[in-house]
Amino acid sequence: EFFRDVAANLIGEENIVTIKEPTMVGEDMAYYLQEVPGTFFFLGEAPQGEAYPHHHPKFDVDEGVLWKGSALFAAAALKWLKDNALIPYRM
């Protein structure tokens, strides 16, 4: 909920999609989350033309959306620091 609130504030609630069912991605994130609180999110983008999966030789990323991921990480870190009285939060 913490990260979702940050994302809604930054990019708008209408741009957030909650995945109701688990997905079988090849990540070890579940093991990390057993040890410390955190979140896993997908930074969505839809390429023009045919889309290819990760690790495919024709896989391509729309680099125009990467700023959103960086902004989300930065905003979440700043809000966490503010909520824990470590710095003032201004956004």
Steps between C-alpha positions, in 0.01 A plus 500: 500500500788737576646468151158505335420830675831650385435381143143634497627838617777508241353343184126493575269229626373442144849380400522228766388144429480256790570142399250289693655161425868415555720483192779251447792727423857381539592718796632431848312798644267277704798378700610856578147596602495216751786676678420873463196706400497607137316497173534373147353694213494484125576815307258460212566607146355384173739505204385588151452190286562146622607454863762242596566351846808573708817321387369476144752637245235744369391622845495880509421748776333836457760704687254788516332339804815435704478840669180381668677213671780728620249760621299235685809368679614849596153611619455182706842546662431866582157421645641217711769732637236765577264250664786384719587860598837494327441782248221742411289373206398749234321386184 
